[in-house]
């Protein structure tokens, strides 16, 4: 990110990331941070004219390298192609107002270094590297009757046993991974694993968690069913991804372990509507129906239990353009305030990044100026035809970047 001049957004209604009350005033950005909120005017002025300014949005379940819904194409295609496609996906996410993403299953130090070097416009980028999967688990792309070897790819690696997993975790942390992702249940796009059955043993998950924790990191687990969710959190997993089939007793268990839930409603709705368009296999269509409507109820159950609920999109291939629809679906489930909290301050807490997700002095200068008030008209958050101004590190993004979402 280039050095940004002092900027003041004037006459804004400010959502600070945590409180439902909107504060009317000016927000000044200096040295890439929020310098002041109030009446101060300094530097370049950007009139808000009473429109709502929110913290930069955070997508906590993003996949830069998910160029297809075909597992083998994602895993074994040329990495140079995946990286270029991923760069475009990241730029499009930024243009929608997502100033930070967490890539859970993919990404690497090369892509991260290119972003830090300013070679591409991108959200702040946190990555896990390839997710860890047991043989025949959600990260194993082989059909049952395919007799080929598969060890690793760009998004997943098959690793069995405590000691090989220990080495795999250490390697990810050596190469800059923010967190570790494991596959702890079956999945929609995987072809041989039932959704509900837990994956990895207690000992295997415990080793992964211990290695991550010693480095101040944590483990995120793909898990749908109560059995898989409970299996994960009892062994120290901090972040449950998806969690569509969550029930009340398991939500209570998650709350007792201070685990986060990251729902990904956009993915199931998109696969349901556009499955034929993107070549979704019949077995995946059937699995998707199992979790399609349950995800919204899971969010309600989680919030009632006191779980911190984040926001993620989990979109693969051509479905990436459904990212903002995830906000619309979460709003339908729990309202504008909870959804905005999820995509800002809650996700920042999940990422263990205390300067993100809020608008207050000393916070990172990431913000999104909307074309209205989402508490009165929620569509200003998810309607891409409505203009939006993205501020990242105190810098207003060029118009061409902000509007290039195709």
Secondary structure, DSSP 8 states (H G I E B T S, - for coil): ------EEEEEEEE--SS-SS-EEEEEEEETTEEEEEES---SEEEE-TT-EEEE-EEEEEE-TT---S-HHHHHHS-HHHHHHHHHHHHHHHHHTTEEEEEESSB--HHHHHHHHTTSS---EEEE-BSEEE-TTSTT----TT------B-SSEEE--SHHHHHHHHHHHHHTT-SSEEEE-S--SS-SSS-SSS--S-HHHHHHHHHHHHHTT--EEEEE-SHHHHHHHHHTT--EEEE-TT--HHHHHHHHHTT-EEE--HHHHHHHHHHTTTTT--HHHHHHHHHHTTHHHHHHHHHHHTT-EE-------GGGGGGHHHHHHHHHHHH-HHHHHHIIIIIHHHHTT-TTSS--STTSB--EEE-SS-TTT-THHHH-TTS--EEEETTEE--HHHHH---
